[in-house]
Amino acid sequence: MTFLYNLLVVLHFIGLASVVGGFLVQMRSAEKGVNPAMLHGALTQLVTGLLMVGLIEMGMVEETLDMAKISVKLAITLVITVLAFVGRKKPLPQTGLWGAIGGLAIVNIVIAVFWA
């Protein structure tokens, strides 16, 4: 199960890279908005995060969880996913949605690194 957990961690990081990369690639663009990379990255992060927590809670992986931290990160990821889903069909520019998704993704990174 450790291999499966580590694979999920790698996929979780790829989802993160997709969300942040989709945000950063549009920094200089006048037509900022939600792109498919942001939506698919958010969905990837949501699913892999839930699966990782599930494996830990079932006792299949020797990890400890800070449920407060996980709850905050889940809430932020749900908001990112909803914003990406809403913005996927709206006409450009979507500067507000784009900025909110990018900002929340960065907040999630800061929480993951600095919340002890």
PyMOL CGO cylinders between C-alpha atoms (Angstrom):
from pymol import cmd
from pymol.cgo import CYLINDER

trace = [
    CYLINDER, 0.00, 0.00, 0.00, 2.93, 2.33, 0.50, 0.3, 1, 1, 1, 1, 1, 1,
    CYLINDER, 2.93, 2.33, 0.50, 3.58, 2.28, -3.24, 0.3, 1, 1, 1, 1, 1, 1,
    CYLINDER, 3.58, 2.28, -3.24, -0.06, 3.20, -3.95, 0.3, 1, 1, 1, 1, 1, 1,
    CYLINDER, -0.06, 3.20, -3.95, 0.08, 6.01, -1.40, 0.3, 1, 1, 1, 1, 1, 1,
    CYLINDER, 0.08, 6.01, -1.40, 3.31, 7.37, -2.88, 0.3, 1, 1, 1, 1, 1, 1,
    CYLINDER, 3.31, 7.37, -2.88, 1.81, 7.17, -6.38, 0.3, 1, 1, 1, 1, 1, 1,
    CYLINDER, 1.81, 7.17, -6.38, -1.17, 9.19, -5.14, 0.3, 1, 1, 1, 1, 1, 1,
    CYLINDER, -1.17, 9.19, -5.14, 1.21, 11.78, -3.66, 0.3, 1, 1, 1, 1, 1, 1,
    CYLINDER, 1.21, 11.78, -3.66, 2.94, 12.11, -7.04, 0.3, 1, 1, 1, 1, 1, 1,
    CYLINDER, 2.94, 12.11, -7.04, -0.41, 12.50, -8.81, 0.3, 1, 1, 1, 1, 1, 1,
    CYLINDER, -0.41, 12.50, -8.81, -1.45, 15.04, -6.17, 0.3, 1, 1, 1, 1, 1, 1,
    CYLINDER, -1.45, 15.04, -6.17, 1.67, 17.09, -6.93, 0.3, 1, 1, 1, 1, 1, 1,
    CYLINDER, 1.67, 17.09, -6.93, 0.96, 16.85, -10.67, 0.3, 1, 1, 1, 1, 1, 1,
    CYLINDER, 0.96, 16.85, -10.67, -2.54, 18.21, -10.02, 0.3, 1, 1, 1, 1, 1, 1,
    CYLINDER, -2.54, 18.21, -10.02, -1.01, 21.06, -8.02, 0.3, 1, 1, 1, 1, 1, 1,
    CYLINDER, -1.01, 21.06, -8.02, 1.43, 21.80, -10.83, 0.3, 1, 1, 1, 1, 1, 1,
    CYLINDER, 1.43, 21.80, -10.83, -1.45, 21.85, -13.29, 0.3, 1, 1, 1, 1, 1, 1,
    CYLINDER, -1.45, 21.85, -13.29, -3.49, 24.36, -11.27, 0.3, 1, 1, 1, 1, 1, 1,
    CYLINDER, -3.49, 24.36, -11.27, -0.57, 26.67, -10.52, 0.3, 1, 1, 1, 1, 1, 1,
    CYLINDER, -0.57, 26.67, -10.52, 0.90, 26.24, -14.00, 0.3, 1, 1, 1, 1, 1, 1,
    CYLINDER, 0.90, 26.24, -14.00, -2.46, 27.08, -15.59, 0.3, 1, 1, 1, 1, 1, 1,
    CYLINDER, -2.46, 27.08, -15.59, -2.52, 30.19, -13.44, 0.3, 1, 1, 1, 1, 1, 1,
    CYLINDER, -2.52, 30.19, -13.44, 1.07, 31.29, -14.08, 0.3, 1, 1, 1, 1, 1, 1,
    CYLINDER, 1.07, 31.29, -14.08, 0.98, 30.75, -17.83, 0.3, 1, 1, 1, 1, 1, 1,
    CYLINDER, 0.98, 30.75, -17.83, -1.64, 33.50, -18.10, 0.3, 1, 1, 1, 1, 1, 1,
    CYLINDER, -1.64, 33.50, -18.10, 0.13, 36.14, -16.00, 0.3, 1, 1, 1, 1, 1, 1,
    CYLINDER, 0.13, 36.14, -16.00, 0.95, 38.35, -18.99, 0.3, 1, 1, 1, 1, 1, 1,
    CYLINDER, 0.95, 38.35, -18.99, -2.23, 37.59, -20.93, 0.3, 1, 1, 1, 1, 1, 1,
    CYLINDER, -2.23, 37.59, -20.93, -4.94, 40.22, -21.22, 0.3, 1, 1, 1, 1, 1, 1,
    CYLINDER, -4.94, 40.22, -21.22, -7.55, 37.46, -21.52, 0.3, 1, 1, 1, 1, 1, 1,
    CYLINDER, -7.55, 37.46, -21.52, -7.08, 35.73, -18.18, 0.3, 1, 1, 1, 1, 1, 1,
    CYLINDER, -7.08, 35.73, -18.18, -9.45, 32.90, -17.34, 0.3, 1, 1, 1, 1, 1, 1,
    CYLINDER, -9.45, 32.90, -17.34, -9.99, 29.34, -16.29, 0.3, 1, 1, 1, 1, 1, 1,
    CYLINDER, -9.99, 29.34, -16.29, -8.24, 26.91, -18.62, 0.3, 1, 1, 1, 1, 1, 1,
    CYLINDER, -8.24, 26.91, -18.62, -8.62, 23.11, -18.78, 0.3, 1, 1, 1, 1, 1, 1,
    CYLINDER, -8.62, 23.11, -18.78, -5.34, 22.61, -16.92, 0.3, 1, 1, 1, 1, 1, 1,
    CYLINDER, -5.34, 22.61, -16.92, -6.75, 24.43, -13.91, 0.3, 1, 1, 1, 1, 1, 1,
    CYLINDER, -6.75, 24.43, -13.91, -9.98, 22.42, -13.88, 0.3, 1, 1, 1, 1, 1, 1,
    CYLINDER, -9.98, 22.42, -13.88, -8.33, 19.04, -14.39, 0.3, 1, 1, 1, 1, 1, 1,
    CYLINDER, -8.33, 19.04, -14.39, -5.62, 19.84, -11.86, 0.3, 1, 1, 1, 1, 1, 1,
    CYLINDER, -5.62, 19.84, -11.86, -8.22, 20.81, -9.25, 0.3, 1, 1, 1, 1, 1, 1,
    CYLINDER, -8.22, 20.81, -9.25, -10.16, 17.60, -9.84, 0.3, 1, 1, 1, 1, 1, 1,
    CYLINDER, -10.16, 17.60, -9.84, -6.95, 15.57, -9.66, 0.3, 1, 1, 1, 1, 1, 1,
    CYLINDER, -6.95, 15.57, -9.66, -5.99, 17.18, -6.37, 0.3, 1, 1, 1, 1, 1, 1,
    CYLINDER, -5.99, 17.18, -6.37, -9.45, 16.63, -4.90, 0.3, 1, 1, 1, 1, 1, 1,
    CYLINDER, -9.45, 16.63, -4.90, -9.64, 12.95, -5.83, 0.3, 1, 1, 1, 1, 1, 1,
    CYLINDER, -9.64, 12.95, -5.83, -6.06, 12.07, -4.90, 0.3, 1, 1, 1, 1, 1, 1,
    CYLINDER, -6.06, 12.07, -4.90, -6.29, 13.97, -1.61, 0.3, 1, 1, 1, 1, 1, 1,
    CYLINDER, -6.29, 13.97, -1.61, -9.45, 12.10, -0.63, 0.3, 1, 1, 1, 1, 1, 1,
    CYLINDER, -9.45, 12.10, -0.63, -7.89, 8.77, -1.59, 0.3, 1, 1, 1, 1, 1, 1,
    CYLINDER, -7.89, 8.77, -1.59, -4.72, 9.49, 0.41, 0.3, 1, 1, 1, 1, 1, 1,
    CYLINDER, -4.72, 9.49, 0.41, -6.72, 10.40, 3.52, 0.3, 1, 1, 1, 1, 1, 1,
    CYLINDER, -6.72, 10.40, 3.52, -8.85, 7.29, 3.01, 0.3, 1, 1, 1, 1, 1, 1,
    CYLINDER, -8.85, 7.29, 3.01, -5.81, 5.03, 2.88, 0.3, 1, 1, 1, 1, 1, 1,
    CYLINDER, -5.81, 5.03, 2.88, -4.43, 6.58, 6.06, 0.3, 1, 1, 1, 1, 1, 1,
    CYLINDER, -4.43, 6.58, 6.06, -7.76, 6.39, 7.90, 0.3, 1, 1, 1, 1, 1, 1,
    CYLINDER, -7.76, 6.39, 7.90, -8.13, 2.71, 6.97, 0.3, 1, 1, 1, 1, 1, 1,
    CYLINDER, -8.13, 2.71, 6.97, -4.74, 2.04, 8.53, 0.3, 1, 1, 1, 1, 1, 1,
    CYLINDER, -4.74, 2.04, 8.53, -3.17, 0.91, 5.27, 0.3, 1, 1, 1, 1, 1, 1,
    CYLINDER, -3.17, 0.91, 5.27, -0.42, 3.54, 5.50, 0.3, 1, 1, 1, 1, 1, 1,
    CYLINDER, -0.42, 3.54, 5.50, 1.55, 4.54, 8.58, 0.3, 1, 1, 1, 1, 1, 1,
    CYLINDER, 1.55, 4.54, 8.58, 0.96, 8.30, 8.58, 0.3, 1, 1, 1, 1, 1, 1,
    CYLINDER, 0.96, 8.30, 8.58, -0.61, 10.66, 11.06, 0.3, 1, 1, 1, 1, 1, 1,
    CYLINDER, -0.61, 10.66, 11.06, -3.16, 13.25, 10.07, 0.3, 1, 1, 1, 1, 1, 1,
    CYLINDER, -3.16, 13.25, 10.07, -3.92, 16.68, 11.45, 0.3, 1, 1, 1, 1, 1, 1,
    CYLINDER, -3.92, 16.68, 11.45, -7.63, 16.68, 10.68, 0.3, 1, 1, 1, 1, 1, 1,
    CYLINDER, -7.63, 16.68, 10.68, -7.93, 20.45, 11.14, 0.3, 1, 1, 1, 1, 1, 1,
    CYLINDER, -7.93, 20.45, 11.14, -5.26, 21.00, 8.50, 0.3, 1, 1, 1, 1, 1, 1,
    CYLINDER, -5.26, 21.00, 8.50, -6.81, 18.41, 6.17, 0.3, 1, 1, 1, 1, 1, 1,
    CYLINDER, -6.81, 18.41, 6.17, -10.25, 19.99, 6.63, 0.3, 1, 1, 1, 1, 1, 1,
    CYLINDER, -10.25, 19.99, 6.63, -8.99, 23.48, 5.76, 0.3, 1, 1, 1, 1, 1, 1,
    CYLINDER, -8.99, 23.48, 5.76, -7.11, 22.17, 2.72, 0.3, 1, 1, 1, 1, 1, 1,
    CYLINDER, -7.11, 22.17, 2.72, -10.20, 20.21, 1.61, 0.3, 1, 1, 1, 1, 1, 1,
    CYLINDER, -10.20, 20.21, 1.61, -12.41, 23.29, 1.91, 0.3, 1, 1, 1, 1, 1, 1,
    CYLINDER, -12.41, 23.29, 1.91, -9.98, 25.37, -0.15, 0.3, 1, 1, 1, 1, 1, 1,
    CYLINDER, -9.98, 25.37, -0.15, -9.67, 22.63, -2.77, 0.3, 1, 1, 1, 1, 1, 1,
    CYLINDER, -9.67, 22.63, -2.77, -13.47, 22.36, -3.02, 0.3, 1, 1, 1, 1, 1, 1,
    CYLINDER, -13.47, 22.36, -3.02, -13.71, 26.13, -3.57, 0.3, 1, 1, 1, 1, 1, 1,
    CYLINDER, -13.71, 26.13, -3.57, -10.99, 25.96, -6.25, 0.3, 1, 1, 1, 1, 1, 1,
    CYLINDER, -10.99, 25.96, -6.25, -12.77, 23.07, -7.97, 0.3, 1, 1, 1, 1, 1, 1,
    CYLINDER, -12.77, 23.07, -7.97, -16.15, 24.82, -7.93, 0.3, 1, 1, 1, 1, 1, 1,
    CYLINDER, -16.15, 24.82, -7.93, -14.65, 28.07, -9.25, 0.3, 1, 1, 1, 1, 1, 1,
    CYLINDER, -14.65, 28.07, -9.25, -12.84, 26.18, -12.03, 0.3, 1, 1, 1, 1, 1, 1,
    CYLINDER, -12.84, 26.18, -12.03, -16.01, 24.28, -12.92, 0.3, 1, 1, 1, 1, 1, 1,
    CYLINDER, -16.01, 24.28, -12.92, -18.08, 27.49, -13.02, 0.3, 1, 1, 1, 1, 1, 1,
    CYLINDER, -18.08, 27.49, -13.02, -15.47, 29.32, -15.07, 0.3, 1, 1, 1, 1, 1, 1,
    CYLINDER, -15.47, 29.32, -15.07, -14.91, 26.61, -17.66, 0.3, 1, 1, 1, 1, 1, 1,
    CYLINDER, -14.91, 26.61, -17.66, -17.79, 27.83, -19.88, 0.3, 1, 1, 1, 1, 1, 1,
    CYLINDER, -17.79, 27.83, -19.88, -17.83, 31.55, -19.13, 0.3, 1, 1, 1, 1, 1, 1,
    CYLINDER, -17.83, 31.55, -19.13, -16.48, 33.97, -21.73, 0.3, 1, 1, 1, 1, 1, 1,
    CYLINDER, -16.48, 33.97, -21.73, -13.09, 35.58, -21.23, 0.3, 1, 1, 1, 1, 1, 1,
    CYLINDER, -13.09, 35.58, -21.23, -11.81, 37.64, -19.50, 0.3, 1, 1, 1, 1, 1, 1,
    CYLINDER, -11.81, 37.64, -19.50, -12.36, 36.00, -16.12, 0.3, 1, 1, 1, 1, 1, 1,
    CYLINDER, -12.36, 36.00, -16.12, -9.73, 37.85, -14.15, 0.3, 1, 1, 1, 1, 1, 1,
    CYLINDER, -9.73, 37.85, -14.15, -11.57, 37.43, -10.84, 0.3, 1, 1, 1, 1, 1, 1,
    CYLINDER, -11.57, 37.43, -10.84, -12.00, 33.68, -11.16, 0.3, 1, 1, 1, 1, 1, 1,
    CYLINDER, -12.00, 33.68, -11.16, -8.46, 33.29, -12.47, 0.3, 1, 1, 1, 1, 1, 1,
    CYLINDER, -8.46, 33.29, -12.47, -7.02, 35.28, -9.57, 0.3, 1, 1, 1, 1, 1, 1,
    CYLINDER, -7.02, 35.28, -9.57, -9.11, 33.52, -6.94, 0.3, 1, 1, 1, 1, 1, 1,
    CYLINDER, -9.11, 33.52, -6.94, -8.10, 30.06, -8.18, 0.3, 1, 1, 1, 1, 1, 1,
    CYLINDER, -8.10, 30.06, -8.18, -4.42, 30.98, -8.36, 0.3, 1, 1, 1, 1, 1, 1,
    CYLINDER, -4.42, 30.98, -8.36, -4.44, 32.72, -5.00, 0.3, 1, 1, 1, 1, 1, 1,
    CYLINDER, -4.44, 32.72, -5.00, -6.24, 29.88, -3.25, 0.3, 1, 1, 1, 1, 1, 1,
    CYLINDER, -6.24, 29.88, -3.25, -3.90, 27.32, -4.80, 0.3, 1, 1, 1, 1, 1, 1,
    CYLINDER, -3.90, 27.32, -4.80, -0.93, 29.24, -3.41, 0.3, 1, 1, 1, 1, 1, 1,
    CYLINDER, -0.93, 29.24, -3.41, -2.63, 29.52, -0.01, 0.3, 1, 1, 1, 1, 1, 1,
    CYLINDER, -2.63, 29.52, -0.01, -3.07, 25.73, -0.06, 0.3, 1, 1, 1, 1, 1, 1,
    CYLINDER, -3.07, 25.73, -0.06, 0.65, 25.30, -0.73, 0.3, 1, 1, 1, 1, 1, 1,
    CYLINDER, 0.65, 25.30, -0.73, 1.53, 27.62, 2.15, 0.3, 1, 1, 1, 1, 1, 1,
    CYLINDER, 1.53, 27.62, 2.15, -0.78, 25.68, 4.49, 0.3, 1, 1, 1, 1, 1, 1,
    CYLINDER, -0.78, 25.68, 4.49, 0.72, 22.37, 3.38, 0.3, 1, 1, 1, 1, 1, 1,
    CYLINDER, 0.72, 22.37, 3.38, 4.27, 23.56, 4.05, 0.3, 1, 1, 1, 1, 1, 1,
    CYLINDER, 4.27, 23.56, 4.05, 3.99, 25.77, 7.13, 0.3, 1, 1, 1, 1, 1, 1,
    CYLINDER, 3.99, 25.77, 7.13, 1.11, 24.28, 9.15, 0.3, 1, 1, 1, 1, 1, 1,
    CYLINDER, 1.11, 24.28, 9.15, 2.93, 22.07, 11.64, 0.3, 1, 1, 1, 1, 1, 1,
]
cmd.load_cgo(trace, "trace")
